[in-house]
């Protein structure tokens, strides 16, 4: 059974930092590209950051570039999202997704339709 479990969300003030974690089980983690998405109330789920299955390639949405960092620890089957300089507009439920892919080791999915499995989400609220 595939499970993705996010943690690390919370209520913070603008300018603060948070680190989200997503622990994965039931998959060959090294074969999966991973991504973080978020969904704010009344909005569609949007791509935040992605990392290739090798970990050597990352990609970020323009809105978070320079403030967020995605990383993965293949020994722990975990992907992280380090968030700095948080803004009220970062408030959303954050989801991690796993994309089981036969594409090259540097491939990153940027659309939610490219991800096969999802976690339950973790709430991030940034107050002004």
C-alpha positions in Angstrom: 0.0 0.0 0.0 1.4 3.3 -1.0 1.4 6.0 1.6 2.6 9.6 1.5 2.4 11.4 4.9 3.1 15.1 5.1 4.1 16.9 8.3 5.5 20.2 9.4 2.7 22.6 8.6 1.5 25.2 11.0 0.6 28.8 11.7 3.5 31.3 11.4 4.0 35.0 10.8 5.1 36.7 7.6 8.8 36.4 7.3 9.1 33.1 9.2 10.3 29.8 8.0 8.9 26.2 8.0 10.1 22.9 6.8 7.6 20.4 5.4 8.4 16.7 5.2 6.7 13.9 3.2 7.5 10.3 4.2 6.8 7.8 1.5 6.2 4.1 1.8 5.1 1.3 -0.5 7.0 2.7 -3.5 10.5 2.3 -4.8 11.4 5.8 -3.8 14.4 6.0 -6.0 12.2 5.5 -9.0 9.8 8.3 -8.2 10.0 12.0 -9.0 8.5 14.0 -6.2 6.7 17.3 -6.1 5.0 19.7 -3.8 1.7 21.4 -4.7 -0.6 23.7 -2.8 -4.2 24.6 -2.9 -5.7 27.7 -1.4 -9.4 28.1 -0.7 -11.3 28.6 -3.9 -8.3 28.0 -6.0 -7.0 25.2 -8.1 -4.1 23.0 -6.9 -0.9 24.6 -8.2 2.7 23.4 -8.6 5.2 24.7 -6.1 8.4 22.7 -6.5 9.6 19.4 -8.0 12.7 17.2 -7.7 13.9 14.5 -10.0 14.2 10.9 -8.9 18.0 11.3 -8.8 17.7 14.5 -6.8 20.0 16.2 -9.2 17.3 18.4 -10.8 14.9 20.8 -9.2 12.3 23.2 -10.5 10.3 25.9 -8.8 7.2 28.0 -9.5 8.2 31.6 -10.0 6.2 32.6 -6.9 8.5 30.7 -4.6 11.8 30.7 -6.5 14.5 31.9 -4.2 12.5 31.4 -1.0 11.7 27.6 -1.1 14.0 24.7 -1.4 13.0 21.1 -2.2 15.3 18.2 -1.3 15.1 14.5 -0.9 16.8 11.9 1.2 16.5 8.6 -0.6 17.9 6.7 2.4 14.9 7.9 4.4 12.3 7.8 1.6 11.5 11.4 2.5 11.1 14.6 0.5 11.4 18.1 2.1 10.2 21.6 1.4 12.2 24.2 3.2 10.2 27.5 3.1 11.8 30.8 4.0 10.4 34.4 4.0 6.9 33.1 4.1 4.2 35.5 2.9 0.4 35.5 3.6 -0.2 34.5 0.0 1.7 31.2 0.7 -1.3 30.2 2.9 -2.6 26.9 1.6 -2.8 23.2 2.1 0.4 21.7 0.9 0.4 18.3 -0.8 3.3 16.1 -1.8 2.9 13.9 -4.8 4.8 11.0 -6.2 5.3 10.4 -9.9 6.3 6.8 -10.8 8.1 7.4 -14.1 10.1 5.7 -16.8 11.4 9.0 -18.0 15.0 10.0 -17.5 16.5 10.5 -14.0 16.3 14.2 -14.4 12.6 14.4 -15.3 10.3 16.5 -13.2 6.5 16.6 -13.4 5.0 20.1 -13.3 1.4 19.2 -13.7 -0.7 17.4 -11.0 -1.9 15.0 -13.7 1.6 13.6 -13.9 1.6 12.4 -10.3 0.2 9.0 -9.4 0.0 9.3 -5.6 -0.8 12.0 -3.1 -0.5 12.7 0.6 -3.4 14.0 2.7 -2.0 17.5 2.9 -0.7 19.8 5.6 -2.0 23.2 6.3 0.3 26.2 6.2 -1.1 29.5 7.4 0.9 32.7 7.2 -0.4 35.7 9.1 0.5 39.3 8.2 
